[in-house]
Amino acid sequence: MTRGIIIHGMPERAGYMSHARPSASNSHWIPWLQRELLIAGHDVQTPEMHNAFAPNYPVWRREFERHVVDEPMILVGHSCGAGFLVRWLSENPTVAVERLALVAPWLDPDRSDTTDFFDFTIDRKLPDRVEAFHIFHSADDMASITTSVAVLLEAFPNAAQHAYSDMGHFCIEDLGTVEFPDLLACLTA
């Protein structure tokens, strides 16, 4: 059994506060992926980051580290959650990862939505500690995602790239479903 953690992104404040919408950790493809990985025999958690609309790195780190163990894991991050994983792994150079999937990774390149959340140096040796490293991105995503992806691909040129033209930000509205079979295949292959 492999342990896994799926980290959601940064929702808009109105969506986060809405009683009509699910929590960020229960949005889009995250619950489907968690269920599929559980069925496949993995122990997968989807922590909910407090006030995710205003990311605070120490708060996210504290919540994330409640679930981390000292064995290789499956780590999946969407948008801000993907950027968080890159920072956390860069700051924890002894951690090995069995599978790492960054979906529409965001590093807030203009620092327009976060303050110091992404103030870190990317560990370019990170791929040496990852058995299977995947980056999912789409050409029709936001410019800040495209810039973030370019930064990550420059830092990690050997990461497996899953490039799409019409998946937007990989949200339910973009995918048209809660299922994300391409991502599941990378995590269970």
N, C-alpha and C positions, 0 to 999 in steps of 0.2 A: 504494500500500500504506500503510495506516495502522497504526501501532504501538499495542499495547494492553497493559494490565496488569490482572490480576484479583487482588484481595487478599482472602484468606480471613478468617474471623473468629477468635474466641478459643475454642478447644475446651476442654472440661473436662480437667483434668490426667490423669485415668484414661484417657480416650480418646486423648489425645496420646501417652501412654506405652504404649498397647496395641499389641502386635505383630499383633493381629487386625484392626485398623482402618487404613484408609489415612491418609496424612498429611493435614493440613488443606487443603493446596493441591490435593489429589487427592480431596476429599470432595464429596458432594452433587452439584450441577450444574456445578461449576467445570470438571472435565475435559471434560464434554460441550460447554460453552460455548466453551472454548478451542479444541476441535477444530472446531466449527462456524465460528468466526471465522477459524481457519487456512484451512479449506476455502474461505471467502469471500475469501481473499487478504490477510488481515491478519496481522501479526507480533505474536503475543500470548504474553505470559509470565505465569506464575503463581508468583511467588516464595513460598518457604516461610519463614515468620517463625520464628526460633529461640525456643524455649520460649514458644510462642504462648499457652499457658495462663496465663502471667504477663506480659502485654504491657509492653514497655519501649520507649518512644517512640524514643529514639536508635537502638536496635537495629533497629526496624522501619523507621525513616527511612533508615538506612544501606543496608539490603537493598533497599528500594524504589528509592532513588536510583541503584542500580547499573543499573536498567533505564530510567530516565527519559531522554528526549531533548528537544531544543529545538524540537520540532514538535508541533502539536496531536495529541493522543492520545485513545484510548478508555480510560477508567478505570472499573472496576467494583469495588465493595467490598461485602462481605457482613458485616453486623453490626458487629463491632469494626473490621473492615477498611474499612467504609463511614465510620465515625467517623474512622478514621485519615486517609482521603482528604480529608475535610472539614478536618481540622486541617492536613494538609500543604499543601493548596491555599490555605488561609487564611494560612499562613505564607510562601507563595511567590506573591505577588500579580502576578508577571509571567508566570506560566505560563498558557497558553491550552489549553483542552480541547475536543476535537471533540464527544465524547459522555461524559457522566458518569452512571453509574447507581449509586444507593445502594439496596441491598437489605436490608430490615430494619435500617436504620442504628441504631447504638447509640453513645451518648455517655456511658454510665455516669453517669446524672444524679445518683444518690445517692452516687457514688464508693465503692460497696460492693465492687467487684471490682478496681479499679485505684487507683494512687496519683496520680501526676501525668500520666498518659497523655493525659488530656483537659483539661489546664489550658491553655486557649488562648481567644482571642476569635474568634468566627466572623466571617469577612470577608463582610459582607452584599453586597458588590459582586462576589462570586464568580460569580453568574450572568452578569455582563457578559463574563466570560471563557470561558463555556461555550456552545457552539453548541446542544446538546441536553442538557437536565438532567432526569433521571428519578429519582423516589423510589418504591420499591416497599414497601408495608407491608400488614399484615393485621390485622384487628380482633381476631383470636384469638391474637396474639403476646403476649409477656411485657409487663408493665406498664412496665418500664424502656425497652422499645423504643417503646411507645406514647408515652411522655413524650419520648423522643429525637426521634421523628418530629414531634411537636407543636413542639418547639423549632426543628427544621429548616424546617418548613413556615411558621412565623412569620418566620424569617429569609429564606426563599426562597419567597415566596407564588406565584411564577410557575413554579416547577418543575412538570414534568408529574407528576401524582400517579397511581399505579397502586394503587388501594385494593382489597383483597380482604377477604373475611370468613372464609375457611377455609383459608388457606395457612400459618398458624402462623408459624414462623421461617424458612420457605422452605428447610427442610432436606429431605433425601431422604425422611425419615419423614413429613413434612408434605405434600410434593408427590406422594408415591407413585411417583416416577420420578426419573431423573437429568436428564431434559430440562426445560428452562425456555424454551419457545418465545416467550412474551410478552417476556421479557428480550432474547432474540436479536433479535426484531423491532425493538425500540427501538434496538438497536445497529447494525442493518444497513439501516434505512429511509432 
